[in-house]
């Protein structure tokens, strides 16, 4: 009797391209920027005030990287003087649920992580 079961598909492999994208989207400042821009569009200085620890250089690099990856859009606002506003692109909006899930996960698991760190460091 011939075998009729389907072969088990191979699990997806984490390639260098996957790793690079994840590193760029999940880095320290990208999560903050995406979280703030998911709330509403913001100008550069509004973002700096919303994320006080970020430097101008880091924020600029983060916004450029997110824009290059299609997560953020840069729009010129025709005001006097002309201003630039950043907003989450449709592709970036697909990350909102994942970002919220990560924040929730860290909130729930942080006490366990603290205990594990204390036990590892010999403090517990």
C-alpha positions in Angstrom: 0.0 0.0 0.0 1.5 3.4 -1.0 2.3 6.1 1.5 -0.5 8.8 1.4 0.6 11.1 4.2 2.0 14.5 3.2 5.7 15.1 3.9 6.3 17.4 6.9 7.3 20.8 5.5 10.7 22.1 6.5 10.6 24.9 9.1 11.5 28.3 7.6 15.2 29.0 7.8 16.5 32.3 9.2 18.6 33.7 6.5 21.0 36.7 6.6 18.4 38.8 4.9 15.8 37.9 7.6 18.3 38.7 10.4 19.2 42.0 8.8 15.6 43.1 8.6 14.8 41.9 12.1 17.9 43.7 13.4 16.7 46.9 11.7 13.1 46.8 12.8 13.6 45.5 16.3 16.6 47.7 17.3 16.5 50.0 20.3 15.1 53.1 18.7 13.0 51.6 15.9 10.5 50.1 18.3 10.1 53.5 20.1 9.8 55.4 16.8 7.2 53.0 15.3 5.3 52.9 18.5 5.1 56.8 18.6 4.3 57.1 14.9 1.5 54.4 15.2 -0.2 56.9 17.6 -0.1 59.7 15.0 2.1 61.4 12.5 4.8 63.5 14.0 7.5 66.0 13.0 11.1 65.3 13.8 11.3 67.4 17.0 8.0 66.0 18.2 9.6 62.6 18.0 12.6 63.8 19.9 10.4 65.1 22.7 8.4 61.9 22.7 11.6 59.8 23.0 13.8 62.0 25.2 16.7 59.6 25.4 17.3 59.4 21.6 20.0 61.6 20.1 19.4 63.6 17.0 21.9 61.5 15.1 20.3 58.2 16.2 16.8 59.4 15.5 17.8 60.6 12.0 19.5 57.2 11.3 16.5 55.3 12.6 14.0 57.3 10.5 16.1 56.8 7.3 16.5 53.1 7.9 12.7 52.7 8.6 11.9 54.8 5.5 14.3 52.7 3.4 12.6 49.5 4.6 9.1 50.9 3.7 8.0 51.1 7.4 7.8 54.9 7.6 6.9 57.6 5.1 8.3 61.1 5.1 5.9 63.8 3.9 6.7 67.4 3.2 4.0 69.6 4.7 3.4 72.8 2.8 3.4 75.3 5.7 5.5 78.4 6.3 8.3 77.4 6.8 8.0 74.1 5.0 8.0 71.1 7.5 8.6 67.4 7.3 6.3 65.0 8.9 6.8 61.3 9.5 4.0 58.7 9.5 3.8 55.0 9.6 3.5 53.5 6.1 1.0 50.7 5.4 3.8 48.2 5.7 4.8 49.6 9.1 1.2 49.5 10.4 1.4 45.7 10.0 3.9 45.8 12.9 1.6 47.5 15.4 0.0 44.3 16.8 3.5 42.7 17.1 4.9 45.8 18.9 1.9 45.8 21.3 2.5 42.0 21.9 6.2 42.6 22.6 5.4 45.4 25.1 2.8 43.2 26.8 5.1 40.2 26.9 7.9 42.2 28.5 5.5 43.6 31.1 4.2 40.1 32.0 7.6 38.4 32.0 9.7 41.1 33.5 9.3 39.9 37.1 10.4 36.4 36.1 13.3 37.8 34.2 14.4 39.8 37.2 14.3 36.7 39.4 16.3 34.7 36.9 18.9 37.5 36.6 19.2 37.7 40.4 19.6 33.9 40.7 22.2 33.9 37.9 24.1 36.8 39.5 24.0 35.1 42.9 21.7 37.8 44.4 18.8 35.6 45.0 
